[in-house]
């Protein structure tokens, strides 16, 4: 962990602490940084899912008779003629 001296908006810090339930400035800043990092990871994961969908990776799940994942393997309740 590095030590950095920065000017922080006290009002924004107080609101962030309230939202995150943190008590110290250090905990609030670290929690906010962790949250924004998690948000970016979720956005990237969603973009990956959208790309997979556009490539047709989930097409089988849209077919009639698709039951879902059972015991770790995808199962189709009825065969579909292609």
trRosetta pair geometry for C-beta under 8 A, 3 or more apart (Angstrom, degrees):
i j d omega theta_ij theta_ji phi_ij phi_ji
8 12 7.3 -126 171 71 82 105
8 13 5.2 65 143 -58 121 129
8 25 7.2 144 61 -159 159 119
8 29 7.4 -89 -107 -84 150 119
9 12 3.9 53 92 18 116 114
9 13 6.4 169 88 -16 59 85
10 13 5.5 -55 -144 38 31 114
10 14 6.3 34 156 -22 65 104
11 14 5.8 -52 -149 34 30 111
11 15 6.5 28 153 -16 63 105
12 15 5.8 -55 -148 38 32 110
12 16 6.2 33 153 -19 66 107
13 16 5.7 -55 -146 37 30 112
13 17 6.3 33 154 -21 65 106
13 25 6.3 -5 -172 -126 136 87
13 28 6.0 92 -166 117 81 149
13 29 7.6 -24 -127 -64 101 84
14 17 5.7 -52 -147 35 30 112
14 18 6.4 32 153 -19 63 105
15 18 5.7 -53 -150 35 32 113
15 19 6.3 29 154 -17 66 108
16 19 5.7 -56 -146 39 31 110
16 20 5.9 7 162 0 67 115
16 22 7.7 -13 125 39 81 119
16 28 5.2 107 108 -177 108 110
16 31 7.8 156 159 82 103 105
16 32 5.2 -13 -168 -76 137 128
17 20 6.2 -68 -136 50 24 95
17 21 7.8 -148 171 30 54 4
17 22 4.9 -100 -138 69 73 86
17 23 7.2 101 -164 -92 117 13
17 25 7.9 -59 -74 -96 126 43
17 27 8.0 79 -121 87 91 94
17 28 4.4 -50 -83 -99 82 134
18 21 7.7 24 -178 -69 24 40
20 28 6.2 145 59 -129 136 70
20 31 4.6 124 -178 122 151 144
20 32 6.8 -106 -46 -63 152 72
20 35 7.3 -123 -101 -36 120 144
22 27 4.1 -173 -162 114 120 108
22 28 4.3 178 85 -76 140 68
22 31 5.3 -162 -55 7 140 147
23 27 6.3 38 48 49 62 144
24 27 4.5 92 57 10 87 101
24 28 6.7 -151 93 -7 45 87
25 28 5.7 -59 -148 37 30 112
25 29 6.2 25 159 -16 67 107
26 29 6.1 -57 -146 38 26 105
26 30 6.2 20 159 -12 63 112
27 30 5.9 -60 -143 43 28 108
27 31 5.9 28 158 -20 66 111
28 31 5.9 -56 -143 38 26 109
28 32 6.2 25 157 -19 63 108
29 32 5.8 -56 -146 37 29 111
29 33 6.3 28 156 -17 64 106
30 33 5.8 -54 -146 38 31 110
30 34 6.3 31 154 -19 65 107
31 34 5.7 -55 -147 38 31 111
31 35 6.2 32 154 -21 65 107
32 35 5.7 -54 -146 36 30 112
32 36 6.4 25 158 -15 65 104
33 36 6.1 -55 -145 37 30 105
33 37 6.3 32 154 -18 63 108
34 37 5.7 -58 -151 38 30 113
34 38 6.3 31 152 -20 66 106
35 38 5.6 -53 -146 36 32 111
35 39 6.3 38 152 -23 64 104
36 39 5.4 -46 -147 33 36 118
36 40 6.6 39 152 -19 64 101
37 40 5.8 -52 -152 34 33 110
37 41 6.6 33 150 -17 65 103
38 41 5.6 -52 -149 36 35 112
38 42 6.4 36 151 -19 66 103
39 42 5.7 -54 -150 35 31 111
39 43 6.4 32 152 -19 65 105
40 43 5.6 -51 -147 35 34 113
40 44 6.4 32 154 -17 65 105
41 44 5.8 -55 -148 38 31 110
41 45 6.2 33 153 -20 65 107
42 45 5.6 -54 -145 37 32 112
42 46 6.3 33 155 -20 65 105
43 46 5.8 -54 -148 36 30 111
43 47 6.4 32 152 -19 63 105
44 47 5.6 -52 -149 35 33 113
44 48 6.5 37 150 -21 64 103
45 48 5.6 -51 -151 34 33 114
45 49 6.5 34 150 -18 65 103
46 49 5.6 -52 -149 36 35 111
46 50 6.4 37 152 -20 66 103
47 50 5.6 -50 -147 35 33 113
47 51 6.4 35 152 -19 64 104
48 51 5.7 -54 -150 36 31 112
48 52 6.4 33 152 -19 65 104
49 52 5.6 -52 -147 36 33 112
49 53 6.3 35 153 -20 65 104
50 53 5.6 -54 -149 36 32 113
50 54 6.3 32 152 -19 65 106
51 54 5.7 -54 -147 36 32 112
51 55 6.5 28 153 -16 64 107
52 55 5.7 -61 -151 40 32 109
52 57 4.0 -39 173 26 92 146
52 58 6.9 82 126 -24 98 95
53 56 7.7 63 180 -60 31 15
53 57 6.4 -77 -78 46 31 92
53 58 5.3 -20 -112 22 75 121
56 59 4.6 -7 -169 -28 81 124
58 61 4.9 -38 -178 29 81 121
58 62 6.9 80 130 -22 82 97
59 62 5.8 -62 -161 33 42 110
59 63 7.2 54 146 -38 69 96
60 63 5.6 -41 -160 7 43 119
60 66 6.2 135 148 -105 72 132
60 74 7.1 53 117 166 143 148
60 76 7.4 -93 -179 -78 108 118
61 66 5.4 164 -140 150 36 160
61 68 7.8 52 -129 -99 94 60
62 66 7.3 58 37 9 13 149
63 66 5.1 106 67 -39 80 111
63 76 7.4 -11 90 -129 126 121
63 80 5.3 -59 180 -61 137 163
64 78 7.5 -25 119 62 85 120
64 80 7.1 134 61 -96 79 116
65 76 5.7 51 124 -177 102 87
65 77 4.8 -138 -172 62 81 86
65 78 3.7 -98 -137 43 145 94
65 79 7.8 -67 126 10 159 13
65 80 6.4 -178 50 -58 132 98
66 76 5.7 -45 -107 -117 56 79
66 77 7.4 177 -111 11 5 87
67 70 6.6 1 111 -33 120 120
67 75 5.0 -34 62 95 121 95
67 76 6.5 164 9 -125 90 23
67 77 4.6 103 -48 -39 115 100
68 74 7.5 -108 159 -138 22 69
68 75 7.1 -3 70 52 42 87
69 72 7.0 16 179 -109 104 10
69 73 7.2 156 -153 77 70 21
69 74 5.8 -48 -98 -93 65 58
69 75 7.4 117 -136 11 20 84
70 73 6.5 -33 70 66 68 71
70 74 7.8 89 22 -143 73 17
70 75 4.4 -11 25 2 119 136
76 79 6.8 96 111 -91 126 41
76 80 7.0 -90 180 -8 147 98
